[in-house]
């Protein structure tokens, strides 16, 4: 599927970013199970720092990340919330007014603002889920965004990995059950090959778009999805990438 329109990315970035803040600020000392080393406060500071870093890269069209000087978070809790909100608004404004093909630094093969316009809604949506999951009632990730997130995970994060899946041609079929979206992933010794469409694999994962994406990001247990075929192949695939 094609990436989302810029306006749609920005609407989701704004809404998920606001929902993250709402969930986190209800108890900043609450532990976040999806990020076990963090409290809601630390999740908020992390996400706000990511927003400000990439917002600075985009706003100043930086080609070197060492030149970025984002404003750090303050020490007081009201200040952290205001700093986060201000950074989110500036990020949306910057990305909304930028052409996707303008060149900037990124860690991926795509060295242009379009990478940031896609990555920021994706990262914010997953961390919004983290914050709400800690409260106990997480909304699913938007279906369109989740399908795009599966594409990003396979196409962008896969080639960027230093570790390899050490495969021998094993295949995993990912099947979205709440709309369009199917992928066949082939594990090779040095990476993965991805095709789209309905093909039988050695293993299959079936679930709604949000759960597929959350499983790839190791946010939910494998048993939240329907697992068919060789479970060991699926577990190796899901455990392959270094997500830190």
N, C-alpha and C positions, 0 to 999 in steps of 0.2 A: 504494500500500500504506500501511497505517496505521503510525505510528511504533511503535517497540518499547516493550514494557512497561518501567517504571522499573527493576525488578530486573534485567532483561536489559541495559539500558544500563549499569547500575552494575557488573555482572559483567564486561562487556567493557572498561569503563574501568579496572577493577582489573587485569585480566589483561594488557591491552595496555600499560598503564602500567608494570607489573612487567617485561614483556618488553622494553620500551624501555630501562629501566634496565640490565637484564642485558646487552643488546647494546652499549650505549654505554660502560659501565664496563669492558668488556673491553679497550678501548684508547681513552682519552679524547682522544688526539691524532689519531686517525684522521679523515681528511677524509670528508665526507658528500656523495656525488655528487648526490643529489637537492636538496641545499641547499649549493651550491658554495662559499659564503662561510663555511661553518661546519665546525667539527670536531664530533666526538661530544660533547665537553664543552659547546660552545656550544648544540648541539641540546638537551642535557639541561637547561641553564640556561634556555633559551627556554621549553621545555615546562613545566618546573617553575614558571617565573614566570607563565605562562598559567594553570596550575592554581591558584596562590595568588591571582592577581588575581580570577579568576571565583569562586573559593571565598570570598573576602572579600565580593564583591558579593552572593553568595547568603546567606552567614552573617549579614551585617548588614543585609540587605534594602536595599541602597543604591540611591538614585535618581539619584545623581551619581557618575560614575566618578572624579572628582577627589578624592573623599573616601576612596578605597581606599588603604590603606597596607600592602601585602603585605610580608612579610619578604624582604629581598634574599638572593641566594645568597651563601654564604661564599666565601672565596678558595681554600681548600684542597680538593683533590679528594675526600678522604673526607668532608669536610663537605658538599660539593655533593651527593654521593650520598645522605647522610642527610637533608639538607634537601629533596631531591626526594621521597624516600620518605615523609617526614613530610607534605609538602604534598599528595601523592597521597592518602594515607589520610584526611587532614582533608577534602579535597574530596569523596571518596566518602561519608564520614560526613554531611557537610552536605547534599549533594544527595539522599542516601537518605532523610533525615528531613524533606524539604521538599515541600510541595504544589506541583505544576506551575503552578498559576494564581496563585501569590503574586507580586505586582508587584515588579519590580526594573528597574534600568537595563539596556539592551542597545543595541548599535548597529543592531539590526534593528528591523523593525516589531513584532516580538513582545517586549513589555516584561514578561516574567515568567520565573520560574525554569525553566519548562519549556524555554525556549530554551537555558539553560545545561546542563540535564540531557541535552539532545541534542547540543549543540555539543562538550562536553568529550570524550565517547567518540569522536566523529568526528575531532576534531583529534588526539587521542592515538593513534588507530589509524593515521592517515596518518604521523605522526611516528615511531611504532613501526616502520612499514614503512621509513621513511627510515633509521633506525638499523640495522635488520637488513640492509637493502640494502647499506649501507656495508661490512658484514661479508662479504656475498656470498651470503646465503641468507635472503631475506625471505619469511616466511609470508604468504599472501594475507589480505586483510581478510575478516572474517566476512561471509558472503553476505548475511544479513539486514541487518547494519549497513551494508554497501556499498550495497544498494538504497536504504535510508533516506538514505544519504549522497548518492546521485544526486538523490533528491527534494530534499534540503536545498540542494544546489548550484544546482539549477534554481529552486527556490521562494524561497530566502532570499538567496543571494548574488547571483542575477540582478537582482532589484529594487533591491538595495543599491548597484549599480554606478553610478559617475559617468560612465563611458564607455558608449557605445551600440554595439550590433553593426552598426549602419548597414545593416540588411538590407532586402530588398524582397520578403519573403514566402518566401524559400528555406526548405526544410524538411530536417531531419535526423532520421532514425529511429534511436533507441538501442534495441538488442535484447539483453537478457540471455540467454545461452545455457545457463546452469546452473540455471535455475529461472524463476519468474515475475518479470516486470519488462520493460515496454516503454514508451517515451516517444516522442512526436513533438514536436520543437522547431521552432517557426517563427520565423525571424529577421525582426524588424521594424526600422524606422528608429530607434525609441526603446527597444527592449527585445525580449524574447522572449515568445512564447505557448507554453504547454506543455499537451499533452493526453496521456492515458495510453491505451494500446491499440495494436493492430497496424494501422498505416497506412503506406502507401508514401511515402517521402520522396525528395527530390532526391539525398540521400545517406543512407547507413546505416552505423552502427557496430555490429558484433556482437562480443561477448566475454563472458566470465564477469563476475559482478557486481563483483568486486574490480578487475579490469582496467579496466572501464568507469569506475569511480570514480577510479582512479589516473590514467587518461588525462585525465579532466576536471581533475584537480589537476596535470596536466602532469608527472607522475612517471615515466611510461613513454612510449616513442615510439609514434606512431600505428600503426606497423607491427606492434605486438604484438596489434592488433585486426584483425578482418576489415573492410575498408573497401570499400563498394560505392557506385557512382554517382559524383557530383561530388566529388572529393577536395578541390578548392579550397574548396568550401562548408564541408566538415568542418574543414579547417585554419583557416579564418576563425572558425568557431564555437569551436574549442578555444583559439584565441589571443585571444579577445575580452576575457575578464574580467581585471581587475587583481587578482592573487592575493597581492600583497604586503601 
